[in-house]
Every structure is written in structure tokens, then in C-alpha cells.
Amino acid sequence: MKFWISVALIFLSIGSATGQSELEKKNAELRELKSKEQELVSEIEQLKLQGTIQSMKSVGYPTYSKNLEIIEHAGMVLGFDCDYKMASWVFHVLTPDVTSGNISRSNDFRLDEKSTCGSAQEVDYFLRKEKEDGTFEYDGFGFDRGHLAPSADFRWSANALSESYYYSNMTPQRPEFNRESWASLEGLLRKIVDQEKKQFYVITGPVLHEGLPEIERSANKLKIPELHYKIIVDASAENPRGMAFLMPNKKCEQRLSAYVLTIDSLERLTGIDFFPTMNEALETKIEQTADFNAWKTQGVDGDVEPLDALSLPKGVFNTQQATSKVGSTVSIVGKVVSAKFIPKSQSTFLNLDQSFPNQVFSIMIWKDGRRNFSYQPEKELEGKYILVTGKVELDKNGVPGITVSREEQIEIWD
């Protein structure tokens, strides 16, 4: 009996050792595959970055009458102005990779070692003092270190994202501009690339000129740009187009479409030729027109931009202007992009230009008012431009709107 137990134990021991050996072998193979995968991912990333630089070179780096230091990084190229210690322009390619990238902010702000004349630095924006407990006390100068090429545009590449934190890629931006207005524009461009699934050229910069105010406590007496610009270009053969945005360094109250201008106009303002070696016919087509509606800027199909305020007759206002008319009886024009009838309350809700939950102007027709209509407004008006007249009021969410009690308050806008 003892003999057979011993034999069994020997076989179990051999089987266990064999199984363990096979397990270790498979784990080793898995580690090797993961290592190989990481190598391939890194190689692919580098090839993509090289491709974006070559793509930018194909249309030419921007040129300027003033001598700028051209600084090439992995994912962006800068035209650095040594006199101002900041870039006159930053060129990068916004690719569909940004929609699937998941690399987080690195926040590794630092000097740009490639700048031979020295970039700005931390003491141009704030001072910090280490306290006894190891934390820091900050003394700010009132301005953010605002990105030109945003880090979020590179969240598919750890290398390129980290490089976006060079001080050469920063300008002094007022907090309400950097965190709200400028951030909204950056998000809009990422929305466009997400909607259209193609790559675009993006050039960003401050408008630099003599006489700009400066941050008095800044170590390098950094100038404070009054204006920043951003250009987006689709150079594809099937749908070439371009537009520029010019925004003041403060909280911008209007919709982003209000800050659009042609690239030609921006070139005249800055003196920069943004695409010097681009095919002339293509460059002309891209730079002479700027149609905001030619881009997929809406999160919901069917949403539209407000009608141009300057094209409207006297006494008629678009949905963007409605907030400034709160408390007044006026006429508002816009497209009914969503309509809803609630059977229980017998109420109708119409949203102009932007759908729920991003509505910018609403029309409410309660039960008593609906009785005064000869048609079903949610069916007859959806998809049409209408003119509504009444007293503008804000709802609980701060969205302006008009309560309609009779059919005559609404007209079809031709």
C-alpha cells in the first residue's frame, strides 16, 4: 500500500512540475508578445509623427518678414519670436487619432531646450515658495500659461503631448479666455475631426506687435497678446476649405462662428504667409473664403448656426441675440430643429437652431395657447425657419424663450 502511494505521489509531482513548466513557458511567451506589441505601438506612433511633419512640410511652414527661429518637435513646429519669448505661430496636424487617444495631461511645463534664444519660464507667470510641510504657496500674476497647440490634440502620443508643455508653446492668457472661450474653440476643432474622420492642418498664434502691455512682474516682461488666432485647413482634393478665428484675450460673449474670418484677412493683419508653398489655385480657394457652415461643427445632425444678425431686417433678432432681449417684446428668427408634444399636459416645445439638451432658444405653447392654433405646431413647423414674436424670458436653466398663446405670434420665415 505504501508503495502505491509513493508511486502516485511521484507521478503527481512530475505532473505538477510539468504543468508548472508549461505555465511558466506560456507566461514568458505572453510577456514577450506584450513587449513586442509595445515596440510596434511605439514604432507606429513615430511613423505617424514623422508623417505629420512631412505633411506640414509639403504645404510649407509659414513665412514672415521678421526672422523667426524655426523649432521642430515631434508633433508640432514653431515659428519662435525671440524678442517676445513666444511663438508667432505653431503648426500641427489634427488627426482622427485624437478621438481614440487616452493619454492624460502631463503638466510637465518646462523650458524649450531647442530654443537657442531662450523661451519663457515659470517665473514669467507666477512665483512659488515651498512651505515647511512640503507643499507650495503660489503667487500668481493673473494670467494662465495658455497653450497654442493644445495638449488634448496630441492625446494619442505621449511624446507629442508632453512637448506641448514647452513654454515656447504658451502665451499669457486671461483665465476666462483660456479656460472658457479658447477651450471651446479647441474643443470645436476636435469635434470637427471626430465628425469628419480626416486630418486637418491647424496653425495657432498670438497677434504680436509693438505697444502691447506687459506682465510687470514677469521675469522676461512678457507681453500680453490682445488677440489670438487659430486656422483650420482641409487641403484634400475632394473638399478643400479653410477658415480662421480671431478672438480677443478675454471672455468672448458671442458664438464661435462670430469670430470667423478668411485666412487672407488674417494674413493681412499679421503679415504672415501661412501656406507659402501650397499649390496656388488650392491656396486661393482655401484662403479667400471662410464658410463656418461648410464644416461639421454640430453635435446633432440638423442643428444650425444662428442667422447672420447683420443680414436681418431692423427689429428682427437671431437666437444668439435673444439673451440680450430678456424682458422685451421682440421678434426672434431661427430654425425649428426639434419639436415635442407632451400628451399629458397638452403642451408643445420647439427649439430653434440647437436641439435639447444644448438648446439656445425655446418656444413654449401651453394647453390654452395650443387651442388657438389651426394646425399641430410640432408637426407643421419642424425643420422650418420661423419668426416668433413675444416677450423673451429665461427658463430655470437660463435659456431664453418665448411663450406663445396664439397662432399669429408665429410666421414662416422665407
C-alpha positions in Angstrom: 0.0 0.0 0.0 2.8 2.4 0.9 4.5 1.5 -2.4 1.5 2.6 -4.5 1.0 5.8 -2.5 4.7 6.7 -3.2 4.3 5.9 -6.9 1.2 8.1 -7.0 3.0 11.0 -5.3 5.9 10.7 -7.7 3.5 11.0 -10.7 1.7 13.9 -9.1 5.0 15.6 -8.5 6.1 15.0 -12.1 2.7 16.2 -13.5 2.8 19.3 -11.2 6.3 20.2 -12.3 5.3 19.6 -16.0 2.2 21.8 -15.6 4.1 24.5 -13.9 6.8 24.4 -16.5 4.2 24.8 -19.3 2.5 27.7 -17.4 5.8 29.5 -17.0 6.5 29.0 -20.6 3.2 30.4 -21.7 3.6 33.4 -19.3 7.0 34.1 -20.8 5.5 33.9 -24.3 2.8 36.4 -23.2 5.4 38.8 -21.8 7.4 38.6 -25.0 4.3 39.3 -27.1 3.3 42.3 -24.9 6.9 43.6 -25.2 6.7 43.2 -28.9 3.3 44.9 -29.0 4.7 47.9 -27.1 7.6 48.1 -29.5 5.3 48.1 -32.5 2.9 50.7 -31.0 5.9 52.9 -30.4 7.2 52.4 -33.9 3.7 53.2 -35.4 3.5 56.3 -33.3 6.9 57.5 -34.5 5.9 56.9 -38.1 2.7 58.8 -37.7 4.5 61.7 -36.1 7.1 61.7 -39.0 4.1 61.6 -41.4 2.5 64.7 -39.9 5.8 66.7 -40.1 6.3 65.7 -43.7 2.7 66.6 -44.4 3.3 70.1 -42.9 6.5 70.5 -45.0 4.5 69.7 -48.1 2.5 72.9 -47.8 5.4 74.9 -46.3 6.0 76.3 -42.9 4.5 79.9 -42.5 6.9 82.7 -43.6 7.2 86.1 -42.1 9.3 89.2 -42.9 10.8 89.1 -39.4 13.4 86.5 -38.7 11.9 83.7 -36.6 13.5 80.7 -35.1 12.0 77.6 -36.6 11.7 74.9 -33.9 10.7 71.3 -35.0 9.4 69.0 -32.3 7.9 65.5 -32.8 4.3 66.7 -33.3 4.5 70.4 -33.9 6.6 73.1 -35.5 7.0 76.6 -34.1 8.0 80.0 -35.6 9.5 81.4 -32.4 9.9 85.1 -31.9 13.0 85.7 -29.7 12.1 89.3 -29.0 8.7 88.3 -27.4 9.8 85.0 -25.9 6.8 83.3 -27.5 5.8 81.7 -30.8 4.4 83.9 -33.6 2.8 80.7 -34.9 2.6 77.0 -34.0 1.8 74.5 -36.8 0.4 71.0 -36.1 -1.8 68.3 -37.7 -5.1 67.4 -36.0 -5.7 63.7 -36.8 -8.6 61.3 -36.2 -6.3 59.5 -33.7 -7.3 62.2 -31.2 -10.8 60.7 -30.9 -9.4 57.3 -29.6 -6.4 58.6 -27.8 -6.5 58.2 -24.0 -3.2 59.8 -22.8 -3.8 62.3 -19.9 -2.4 65.7 -19.3 1.3 65.6 -18.3 1.5 69.1 -16.9 5.3 69.0 -17.3 5.7 72.7 -18.1 9.3 73.3 -18.9 11.8 75.4 -20.9 12.2 74.5 -24.6 15.7 73.3 -24.9 15.6 73.7 -28.7 15.1 77.4 -28.4 18.6 79.0 -28.8 17.4 82.4 -27.5 15.6 81.0 -24.5 11.8 80.7 -24.1 9.6 82.0 -21.3 9.7 80.2 -17.9 7.6 79.6 -14.8 8.7 82.9 -13.2 7.1 84.8 -16.1 3.7 83.6 -14.9 3.9 83.1 -11.1 6.2 82.6 -8.1 6.1 79.6 -5.8 7.6 79.0 -2.4 7.9 75.7 -0.7 6.4 75.6 2.8 7.7 73.6 5.7 5.1 70.8 5.1 6.5 70.3 1.6 3.5 71.9 -0.2 3.8 75.1 -2.2 2.5 78.6 -1.8 1.7 80.3 -5.2 1.8 84.0 -6.0 0.2 84.3 -9.4 0.4 87.3 -11.9 -3.1 86.9 -13.1 -2.5 85.0 -16.3 -2.7 81.4 -17.3 0.0 79.6 -19.2 -2.2 79.2 -22.2 -1.4 76.5 -24.8 -1.3 77.5 -28.5 -1.2 73.9 -29.8 -3.5 72.2 -27.2 -2.2 69.2 -25.4 -5.5 67.4 -25.9 -4.8 67.4 -29.7 -1.9 65.0 -29.0 -3.6 62.6 -26.6 -2.7 59.8 -28.9 1.1 60.4 -28.5 2.7 60.7 -25.1 5.8 62.3 -26.7 3.9 64.9 -28.6 1.6 65.6 -25.7 4.5 66.2 -23.3 6.2 68.5 -25.8 3.1 70.7 -25.9 4.0 71.8 -22.4 7.1 73.7 -23.5 6.9 77.3 -22.5 7.6 78.1 -26.2 4.0 76.9 -26.8 2.5 79.2 -24.2 1.2 82.7 -24.1 -0.2 84.8 -21.2 -3.9 84.2 -21.4 -6.6 85.7 -19.1 -8.2 82.8 -17.2 -11.7 83.4 -18.5 -10.3 83.3 -22.1 -8.1 80.3 -21.7 -10.5 78.1 -19.7 -13.7 79.1 -21.4 -13.6 80.8 -24.8 -10.3 79.4 -26.1 -11.0 75.9 -24.7 -14.4 76.0 -26.6 -12.6 76.7 -29.8 -10.1 73.9 -29.3 -13.0 71.6 -28.5 -14.8 72.7 -31.6 -11.9 71.7 -33.8 -11.7 68.3 -32.2 -15.5 67.9 -32.7 -14.9 68.6 -36.4 -12.2 66.0 -36.8 -14.4 63.5 -34.9 -17.3 64.2 -37.2 -15.4 64.1 -40.4 -12.8 61.4 -39.7 -9.9 63.1 -41.6 -6.9 65.1 -40.8 -6.6 68.9 -40.8 -3.8 71.4 -40.7 -4.0 73.8 -37.7 -2.0 76.9 -37.1 -2.3 78.9 -33.9 -0.7 82.0 -32.6 -0.9 85.4 -30.9 -1.0 88.7 -32.8 2.3 90.3 -31.8 3.1 93.9 -32.4 4.7 96.9 -30.7 2.9 98.6 -27.9 1.4 95.5 -26.2 1.0 95.7 -22.4 3.3 93.5 -20.4 3.2 91.5 -17.2 5.1 93.8 -14.9 6.3 91.1 -12.5 7.2 88.7 -15.3 11.0 87.8 -15.3 11.1 88.4 -19.1 8.5 91.2 -19.0 6.2 89.0 -21.2 3.9 90.9 -23.5 0.2 90.2 -23.2 -1.4 89.5 -26.6 -4.7 91.3 -27.1 -5.7 88.8 -29.9 -5.1 85.1 -30.6 -5.9 83.3 -33.9 -6.4 79.7 -35.0 -6.6 78.4 -38.5 -8.1 75.1 -39.7 -7.5 73.9 -43.2 -8.7 70.9 -45.2 -6.3 70.5 -48.1 -8.0 67.4 -49.5 -8.7 67.3 -53.3 -12.4 66.4 -52.8 -13.3 69.2 -50.3 -10.6 71.9 -49.9 -11.6 74.7 -47.5 -10.3 76.8 -44.7 -11.3 79.3 -42.1 -9.6 81.3 -39.3 -10.8 82.5 -35.9 -9.6 85.8 -34.3 -10.5 86.2 -30.7 -9.8 88.8 -28.0 -7.9 87.8 -24.9 -10.9 87.9 -22.7 -14.2 86.1 -22.2 -15.8 86.1 -25.6 -19.6 86.5 -25.3 -20.6 85.6 -28.9 -20.8 82.2 -30.5 -17.6 80.9 -32.1 -19.0 81.5 -35.6 -18.9 85.2 -34.9 -15.1 85.2 -34.7 -14.6 83.6 -38.2 -12.7 85.4 -40.9 -10.8 84.4 -44.0 -7.2 83.3 -43.9 -6.4 86.1 -46.4 -7.7 88.7 -43.9 -5.6 87.2 -41.1 -2.5 87.2 -43.3 -3.0 91.0 -44.0 -3.4 91.6 -40.2 -0.4 89.5 -39.1 1.9 89.8 -42.1 2.4 86.0 -42.1 2.1 83.8 -45.3 0.6 80.7 -43.7 0.9 78.2 -46.6 3.7 79.6 -48.8 4.4 76.5 -51.0 0.8 75.3 -51.3 -0.5 75.0 -54.9 -1.6 78.5 -55.8 -5.1 77.6 -57.1 -5.7 75.5 -54.0 -4.3 78.2 -51.7 -6.6 80.8 -53.3 -9.7 78.6 -52.8 -8.8 77.8 -49.2 -7.8 81.3 -48.1 -10.3 83.6 -49.8 -13.5 82.2 -48.3 -14.5 81.2 -44.8 -17.8 79.4 -44.5 -18.4 78.2 -41.0 -21.4 76.1 -42.1 -19.1 74.2 -44.6 -17.7 72.3 -41.6 -19.4 69.6 -39.4 -19.5 71.7 -36.3 -22.7 70.5 -34.8 -23.0 67.7 -32.3 -26.5 66.8 -33.6 -27.5 66.5 -37.2 -29.9 69.2 -38.2 -28.6 71.8 -35.7 -27.6 75.1 -37.4 -25.8 78.3 -36.6 -27.9 81.4 -35.9 -28.7 83.5 -38.9 -26.3 86.4 -39.6 -27.5 89.3 -37.4 -26.3 91.9 -40.0 -28.5 90.3 -42.7 -31.7 90.6 -40.7 -34.1 93.5 -41.1 -34.5 96.1 -38.3 -36.4 94.8 -35.3 -35.6 91.1 -36.0 -33.0 89.3 -34.0 -31.4 85.9 -34.1 -31.3 83.3 -31.3 -27.8 84.4 -30.3 -29.1 87.9 -29.6 -32.1 86.7 -27.6 -30.4 86.7 -24.2 -29.8 90.5 -24.5 -33.5 91.0 -25.2 -34.8 89.4 -22.0 -37.8 91.3 -20.6 -38.5 92.9 -24.0 -41.2 92.0 -26.6 -39.3 91.4 -29.8 -39.2 89.1 -32.9 -36.7 86.2 -32.9 -35.9 84.2 -36.0 -34.4 80.7 -36.2 -34.9 77.1 -37.5 -37.1 74.7 -35.6 -34.6 71.8 -35.2 -36.6 69.8 -32.6 -40.2 69.8 -31.6 -42.0 67.8 -28.9 -45.7 67.4 -27.9 -46.5 66.1 -24.4 -50.0 64.5 -24.5 -50.4 64.5 -20.7 -50.1 68.3 -20.4 -51.1 69.1 -24.0 -48.0 71.3 -24.3 -45.7 71.9 -27.2 -42.0 72.7 -27.0 -40.0 74.0 -30.0 -36.2 74.5 -30.0 -34.6 76.9 -32.5 -31.2 76.3 -34.1 -29.9 74.0 -31.4 -31.6 70.8 -30.1 -32.1 69.7 -26.5 -30.1 69.5 -24.3 -27.9 72.2 -26.0 -30.9 74.4 -26.8 -30.2 78.2 -27.1 -33.8 79.4 -27.6 -37.1 77.7 -26.9 -40.8 78.3 -27.7 -43.4 77.1 -25.2 -47.0 76.6 -26.3 -49.1 75.6 -23.3 -52.5 73.8 -23.4 -54.6 77.0 -23.5 -52.4 78.5 -26.2 -52.4 75.4 -28.3 -56.2 75.6 -28.6 -55.7 78.8 -30.6 -53.8 77.0 -33.4 -55.4 75.7 -36.5 -52.6 73.2 -37.0 -50.3 71.0 -34.9 -47.2 73.2 -34.5 -44.8 70.3 -33.6 -45.6 68.7 -37.0 -46.1 71.7 -39.2 -43.1 73.8 -38.0 -40.3 71.3 -37.5 -37.4 71.8 -39.9 -38.7 75.3 -41.0 -37.3 78.8 -40.3 -39.9 80.8 -38.3 -40.3 84.2 -36.8 -41.7 84.3 -33.3 -42.9 87.5 -31.6 -43.4 87.8 -27.9 -41.8 88.7 -24.5 -38.4 87.0 -24.1 -37.9 85.3 -20.7 -35.3 83.0 -19.2 -36.3 79.5 -18.0 -34.9 77.9 -14.9 -31.7 76.9 -16.8 -31.1 80.4 -18.0 -32.2 79.6 -21.6 -34.2 82.4 -23.3 -37.5 81.7 -24.8 -41.0 83.0 -25.7 -44.3 81.7 -24.5 -46.8 81.6 -27.4 -50.5 81.8 -26.8 -51.9 82.4 -30.3 -51.1 81.3 -33.8 -50.5 84.8 -35.1 -47.3 85.1 -33.0 -45.5 82.6 -35.3 -44.8 83.3 -39.0 -42.9 81.2 -41.5 -39.6 82.9 -42.4 -38.7 82.9 -46.0 
